[in-house]
Every structure is written in structure tokens, then in C-alpha cells.
Amino acid sequence: MEFTGERYVPGATASGQLYVEHMSRYAYASTLVRGKTILDVGCGCGYGTHYLALRGAAFAIGIDRAQEAIDFARTTYKHPALRFAVSDAYQLALKDRFHLVTCFEVFEHVEDPGALLSEMCRVLRDDGLVLISTPNRLTYRKAHSERNPFHFKEYDEDEFIEILKHFFPHSLVFGQFWIEGMFMGRREELSGKVLRSSVLPEEDGKSGAGPQGEPDYFLAICSKCPIQDTILGELVQISIDCKQHRLRDIKTSLSKLEKDFDDRGKWAKRLDGELALKDETIKRLHAELESLREEFDERGRWALSLDKQVQELRAYIEQLKQQQEISIEFGKPRQET
């Protein structure tokens, strides 16, 4: 399946950063799924729903409005507890109630987030949890110079919280931060930790830099009833140690830079050869021009000499004519009077 930027497609992009960002959310939720029923709204290609099934979910269903994404998911991922279906998130064709509903990186894609939240609330058990992620506008706009054509709107933290509270009496909004891995939690929990406020360079060399301390993404935990501390204690704060992925990205970028450098070196060498050849051609043309000038000067001198000879010959001929006229004049007989 082709990577268009609308959804993450495993194996379709060399960026380990995207893998870590997306899979960290599912890893974060995975400690809550054993023996539970799971709904993954906007599952995309299905890799995350499959992961939750592997982590022990009793039943996990991923829904997405894109038929091609669901076709890919059904073909690629298999598990006895796993199902995929094409469905509109505004009108979920489901009557079951779920222990956990995940909705990662969908919120910014919909025009009516209220309709999305209303449906997720409807299919959630009274003691269930909803996990929702969305990009932080403050960092996302810094990291991306052009507007994402697949996003209807990005949100800041206050906007995100304001929408959530209309549908869920209880919610906590954490941040997803880049440190040595992906951290899910409150800003104050980062005390003493090394926080990286910019994302890794992409293949085009661009990098994002958000305000210090701002998360790259928000992650909301919502419920109809108070969220128990024991639940929060089960959640994994450091989801994935991403050093290997960062190292792979760095190696990939370095390899690309080395190839670009070699290509530019070959191009420069070829250009030097072409310039040297052109210099030789210019020198040869200058020599030919100089030879032509000398030949032209020589012919000019010859023409002047020839013209002088012609002038002298004309003068000599004129002199002969005058002498002949005089001789004829003297040779005439006298006329008698």
C-alpha cells in the first residue's frame, strides 16, 4: 500500500520516527487490553489493532472509512481475536459496548469532532476508557512548513480539553514527548529527564522545533466515571526505547548524504572534464583566430603591395602614352600654306 501521508503504512517509509510515534500509542494502551474488548476507531492499515490482539485482547476490532486500508489490514494481519470493518466513525455500526476504545491520530482528520466523540461515548462501557491522540498545533506547525491536506484542524491543549469535557465527565490530557524514547505523561513528570523539544530530521533535512516543554502530541484518557489511580499505574510511561530507530534514521540520513556527496563529486569531476575540454576548444579557436588574423594581415600587406604595383604600372602606362603622343606629334608632315 502506498504511503501518501494520510496514514502510516508499515514498511512504506524509511522513517523509524513515524513507527515509534504511532506504535508508542498502542504500546501505551496495551497494558489495559488483556481479556478486554477493544475498538480501534480509524485503525488505518490495522497494525495497531493487530498489536492489541497480540497483547491479549479478548476481541479487537479495527474500523476505518477507507476500503483500501481495511483490505490491506485484512490481508496483512491475522489473529483469532482480530476483526476489521469499513465504517463511518460518525455512525458506528456497532451495538456492543467496549472496555477500551482507541482513536489515535483521527481527531484532526474529522470536520465534526463532536459527532466522533458522541459515537465513541455511546459504544463505551460505563467502566470503560477512551484513549485519543492528536497533534499539538504549537509543535506540529513548527515542524511542518506546509499545511497537511488530510487535516481538517489541529488543536492546542485548551481547545482539545474544551471539546472532550462536553462528552466525558472525566478526562486527563497527557503529552507525548520525545526523550530517549516516547514518554506519555504530564510535563511535571519530566523533571530531571532529558526532554528533546524537536523531532528527528527527516529525509529532506527539515526538522521541527517546538516551544521547550511542549509535547509533540496530546494523549487523552477519558471515562464516564472517575479514572482510578490503579488504572494509571498500569499504563506504561516509557513506551518504546527508540534508540535503535533513531540510530537507523541517522544511519539512513548519513548514507543518503554520503551518496549525495559522491554523486555531487562525480558531477563536479565530470563538469571539470567538460570545462577542461571547452578550455582546450577555446584555446584552439583562439589559435585558429590568431592564425587567420596573421593570414589576413599578410594578405592585406600583399594587397597593398599589389595596389602599389598597379599604381606604378598605371603611371608608367600613362607616361608611355604621353611619349607616344609626342612622337606622333613630331612625326606629322607640314601642311603647305
C-alpha positions as CSV (number, residue, x, y, z in Angstrom):
1,M,0.0,0.0,0.0
2,E,1.4,3.4,-1.0
3,F,2.3,6.0,1.7
4,T,0.5,9.2,0.9
5,G,0.9,11.0,4.3
6,E,-2.8,10.4,5.2
7,R,-2.0,7.3,7.3
8,Y,1.1,5.4,8.5
9,V,1.8,2.4,6.3
10,P,4.3,-0.1,7.8
11,G,7.3,-0.7,5.5
12,A,6.3,2.1,3.1
13,T,8.6,4.7,4.6
14,A,12.1,4.5,5.9
15,S,11.4,6.8,8.8
16,G,11.7,4.9,12.1
17,Q,10.4,8.1,13.8
18,L,6.9,7.6,12.4
19,Y,7.0,4.0,13.5
20,V,7.9,4.9,17.1
21,E,5.4,7.8,17.3
22,H,2.5,5.6,16.1
23,M,3.4,2.3,17.8
24,S,4.1,4.1,21.1
25,R,0.4,4.9,21.5
26,Y,-0.6,1.3,21.1
27,A,2.2,0.1,23.4
28,Y,0.9,2.6,25.9
29,A,-2.6,1.2,25.7
30,S,-1.5,-2.5,25.5
31,T,-1.3,-3.0,29.3
32,L,-5.1,-2.4,29.6
33,V,-6.2,-4.9,26.9
34,R,-5.8,-8.4,28.3
35,G,-9.1,-10.2,28.4
36,K,-10.9,-7.0,27.3
37,T,-13.0,-6.0,24.2
38,I,-11.3,-3.3,22.1
39,L,-12.5,-0.9,19.5
40,D,-9.8,0.9,17.4
41,V,-11.5,3.8,15.6
42,G,-9.6,5.0,12.5
43,C,-7.4,1.9,12.6
44,G,-5.8,2.7,9.2
45,C,-3.8,-0.2,8.0
46,G,-4.5,-2.3,11.1
47,Y,-1.0,-2.7,12.6
48,G,-2.1,-1.2,15.9
49,T,-5.3,-3.2,16.3
50,H,-3.3,-6.3,15.5
51,Y,-0.8,-5.4,18.2
52,L,-3.5,-5.1,20.8
53,A,-4.9,-8.5,19.8
54,L,-1.4,-10.0,20.2
55,R,-1.2,-8.4,23.7
56,G,-4.1,-10.5,24.9
57,A,-7.3,-8.7,23.9
58,A,-10.4,-11.0,24.1
59,F,-11.7,-9.3,21.0
60,A,-10.3,-6.4,19.0
61,I,-12.0,-4.8,16.0
62,G,-10.5,-2.0,13.9
63,I,-12.7,0.2,11.8
64,D,-11.8,2.7,9.1
65,R,-13.8,4.5,6.4
66,A,-11.1,3.7,3.7
67,Q,-11.8,0.4,2.0
68,E,-8.2,0.2,0.7
69,A,-6.9,0.4,4.3
70,I,-9.3,-2.3,5.5
71,D,-8.4,-4.5,2.6
72,F,-4.7,-4.1,3.4
73,A,-5.4,-4.8,7.1
74,R,-7.4,-8.0,6.4
75,T,-4.8,-9.3,4.0
76,T,-1.7,-8.4,6.2
77,Y,-2.8,-9.2,9.8
78,K,-4.3,-12.4,11.1
79,H,-5.4,-13.3,14.7
80,P,-8.3,-15.3,16.2
81,A,-9.4,-12.3,18.2
82,L,-9.0,-9.8,15.4
83,R,-11.6,-8.3,13.0
84,F,-11.6,-5.3,10.6
85,A,-14.6,-3.5,9.1
86,V,-15.3,-0.5,6.9
87,S,-17.4,2.0,9.0
88,D,-18.1,5.7,9.3
89,A,-16.8,7.0,12.7
90,Y,-19.8,9.4,12.9
91,Q,-22.2,6.4,12.7
92,L,-20.6,3.3,14.1
93,A,-22.5,0.2,13.0
94,L,-22.0,-1.4,16.4
95,K,-24.2,-2.3,19.3
96,D,-21.6,-3.8,21.6
97,R,-20.1,-1.9,24.5
98,F,-16.3,-1.9,24.7
99,H,-13.9,-1.9,27.6
100,L,-11.4,0.2,25.7
101,V,-11.8,2.5,22.6
102,T,-8.7,3.8,21.0
103,C,-8.7,6.7,18.5
104,F,-5.2,7.6,17.5
105,E,-4.4,10.5,15.0
106,V,-8.0,10.7,13.8
107,F,-9.3,13.6,15.7
108,E,-7.6,16.2,13.5
109,H,-8.9,14.5,10.3
110,V,-12.6,15.0,11.1
111,E,-14.8,18.1,10.5
112,D,-17.1,17.3,13.3
113,P,-15.2,16.0,16.4
114,G,-18.3,16.2,18.5
115,A,-20.0,13.5,16.4
116,L,-16.9,11.3,16.7
117,L,-16.8,11.7,20.5
118,S,-20.5,11.1,20.8
119,E,-20.3,7.8,19.0
120,M,-17.2,6.6,21.0
121,C,-19.1,7.5,24.2
122,R,-22.1,5.6,23.0
123,V,-20.2,2.3,22.4
124,L,-18.1,2.6,25.6
125,R,-19.0,0.6,28.7
126,D,-19.8,2.7,31.8
127,D,-16.5,1.5,33.4
128,G,-14.5,1.7,30.1
129,L,-11.8,4.0,28.9
130,V,-11.2,6.0,25.7
131,L,-7.7,6.9,24.6
132,I,-7.5,9.7,22.0
133,S,-4.3,11.2,20.5
134,T,-3.9,14.3,18.3
135,P,-1.0,16.5,17.2
136,N,-0.2,19.6,19.3
137,R,-0.7,22.5,17.0
138,L,2.1,24.5,18.6
139,T,4.7,21.9,17.7
140,Y,3.1,20.5,14.6
141,R,3.0,23.8,12.8
142,K,6.7,24.4,13.7
143,A,7.7,21.0,12.3
144,H,5.7,21.2,9.1
145,S,6.1,24.3,6.8
146,E,3.1,23.3,4.7
147,R,-0.4,22.6,5.8
148,N,-1.3,18.9,5.9
149,P,-4.1,18.4,3.3
150,F,-5.5,15.5,5.3
151,H,-6.0,17.5,8.5
152,F,-9.2,19.5,9.0
153,K,-7.8,21.2,12.1
154,E,-5.0,20.9,14.6
155,Y,-5.7,21.8,18.3
156,D,-3.8,23.3,21.2
157,E,-4.3,21.9,24.7
158,D,-7.1,24.2,25.8
159,E,-9.1,23.5,22.7
160,F,-8.7,19.8,23.0
161,I,-9.7,19.7,26.7
162,E,-12.7,22.0,26.0
163,I,-14.2,19.6,23.4
164,L,-13.5,16.5,25.5
165,K,-15.3,17.8,28.6
166,H,-18.6,18.1,26.7
167,F,-18.7,14.3,26.3
168,F,-16.7,12.8,29.1
169,P,-17.1,13.9,32.7
170,H,-13.6,12.7,33.5
171,S,-10.6,13.1,31.3
172,L,-6.8,13.6,31.7
173,V,-4.7,15.0,28.9
174,F,-1.1,13.9,28.8
175,G,1.6,14.7,26.4
176,Q,3.6,12.5,24.1
177,F,7.2,13.7,24.3
178,W,10.4,12.7,22.6
179,I,13.2,12.0,25.1
180,E,15.3,8.8,24.8
181,G,12.1,7.1,24.0
182,M,8.4,8.1,23.8
183,F,7.1,9.5,27.1
184,M,3.4,9.6,27.9
185,G,2.6,11.7,30.9
186,R,2.4,15.2,32.5
187,R,5.0,17.8,32.0
188,E,5.9,17.8,35.7
189,E,6.8,14.2,35.5
190,L,9.6,15.0,33.1
191,S,11.6,16.7,35.9
192,G,15.2,15.5,35.8
193,K,14.7,13.8,32.4
194,V,16.3,15.0,29.2
195,L,13.5,16.4,27.1
196,R,14.0,16.8,23.4
197,S,11.7,19.5,22.1
198,S,12.4,18.9,18.4
199,V,11.7,16.0,16.2
200,L,14.3,14.0,14.3
201,P,15.5,15.3,10.9
202,E,13.5,13.8,8.0
203,E,15.0,12.7,4.7
204,D,14.6,16.2,3.3
205,G,16.7,17.6,6.1
206,K,13.9,19.5,7.8
207,S,13.4,19.3,11.5
208,G,10.7,20.7,13.7
209,A,11.4,22.7,16.9
210,G,8.5,23.4,19.2
211,P,8.5,25.5,22.3
212,Q,10.5,24.0,25.2
213,G,8.5,21.6,27.2
214,E,5.6,21.3,24.7
215,P,4.6,17.7,23.6
216,D,4.6,16.7,20.0
217,Y,1.2,15.1,20.5
218,F,-1.6,15.1,23.1
219,L,-3.0,11.8,24.6
220,A,-6.3,12.0,26.4
221,I,-7.6,9.3,28.7
222,C,-11.4,9.7,29.0
223,S,-14.1,7.9,31.0
224,K,-17.7,8.2,32.1
225,C,-16.6,7.5,35.7
226,P,-13.6,8.7,37.8
227,I,-10.3,7.3,36.4
228,Q,-8.7,5.1,39.1
229,D,-5.1,5.6,40.1
230,T,-4.6,1.9,39.7
231,I,-5.5,2.2,36.0
232,L,-3.0,5.0,35.6
233,G,-0.4,2.9,37.4
234,E,-0.8,0.2,34.8
235,L,-0.1,2.5,31.9
236,V,3.5,2.4,30.6
237,Q,5.2,5.8,30.7
238,I,8.2,5.0,28.5
239,S,6.5,3.0,25.7
240,I,9.4,2.2,23.4
241,D,13.1,2.5,23.7
242,C,13.7,4.1,20.3
243,K,17.5,4.4,20.3
244,Q,17.7,1.7,17.7
245,H,15.2,3.5,15.5
246,R,16.9,6.9,15.9
247,L,20.2,5.3,15.1
248,R,18.7,3.7,12.0
249,D,17.3,7.1,10.9
250,I,20.7,8.7,11.5
251,K,22.4,6.0,9.5
252,T,19.9,6.3,6.7
253,S,20.3,10.1,6.6
254,L,24.1,9.7,6.7
255,S,24.0,7.1,3.9
256,K,21.9,9.4,1.8
257,L,24.2,12.4,2.5
258,E,27.2,10.3,1.6
259,K,25.5,9.2,-1.7
260,D,24.6,12.8,-2.5
261,F,28.2,13.9,-1.7
262,D,29.5,11.1,-4.0
263,D,27.0,12.0,-6.7
264,R,27.9,15.7,-6.5
265,G,31.6,14.8,-6.5
266,K,31.1,12.7,-9.7
267,W,29.1,15.5,-11.2
268,A,31.8,18.1,-10.3
269,K,34.5,15.8,-11.8
270,R,32.5,15.4,-15.0
271,L,31.9,19.1,-15.1
272,D,35.6,19.8,-14.6
273,G,36.3,17.5,-17.6
274,E,33.8,19.3,-19.7
275,L,35.2,22.6,-18.7
276,A,38.8,21.4,-19.5
277,L,37.6,20.2,-22.9
278,K,35.9,23.5,-23.5
279,D,39.1,25.4,-22.4
280,E,41.0,23.3,-25.0
281,T,38.4,24.1,-27.6
282,I,38.6,27.8,-26.7
283,K,42.4,27.8,-26.9
284,R,42.3,26.0,-30.3
285,L,39.8,28.6,-31.6
286,H,42.0,31.4,-30.3
287,A,45.0,29.9,-32.1
288,E,42.9,29.5,-35.3
289,L,41.7,33.1,-34.9
290,E,45.3,34.3,-34.4
291,S,46.4,32.4,-37.5
292,L,43.5,33.8,-39.5
293,R,44.5,37.3,-38.3
294,E,48.1,36.8,-39.4
295,E,46.9,35.4,-42.7
296,F,44.6,38.4,-43.1
297,D,47.4,40.8,-42.2
298,E,49.7,39.1,-44.7
299,R,47.1,39.3,-47.4
300,G,46.5,42.9,-46.5
301,R,50.2,43.7,-47.0
302,W,50.2,41.7,-50.3
303,A,47.1,43.6,-51.4
304,L,48.8,46.9,-50.6
305,S,51.9,45.9,-52.4
306,L,49.9,44.8,-55.4
307,D,47.9,48.1,-55.3
308,K,51.2,50.0,-55.3
309,Q,52.5,48.0,-58.2
310,V,49.2,48.7,-60.1
311,Q,49.5,52.4,-59.4
312,E,53.1,52.4,-60.6
313,L,52.1,50.4,-63.7
314,R,49.3,52.8,-64.4
315,A,51.7,55.7,-64.0
316,Y,54.2,54.0,-66.4
317,I,51.5,53.4,-68.9
318,E,50.4,57.0,-68.7
319,Q,54.0,58.1,-69.2
320,L,54.2,55.8,-72.3
321,K,51.0,57.3,-73.7
322,Q,52.4,60.8,-73.3
323,Q,55.7,59.9,-75.0
324,Q,53.8,58.2,-77.9
325,E,51.6,61.3,-78.4
326,I,54.7,63.5,-78.5
327,S,56.3,61.2,-81.1
328,I,53.2,61.2,-83.3
329,E,53.0,65.0,-83.0
330,F,56.6,65.3,-84.2
331,G,56.1,62.8,-86.9
332,K,53.3,64.7,-88.7
333,P,54.2,66.2,-92.2
334,R,54.0,70.0,-92.5
335,Q,51.0,71.5,-94.3
336,E,51.8,73.9,-97.1
337,T,50.2,77.3,-97.0
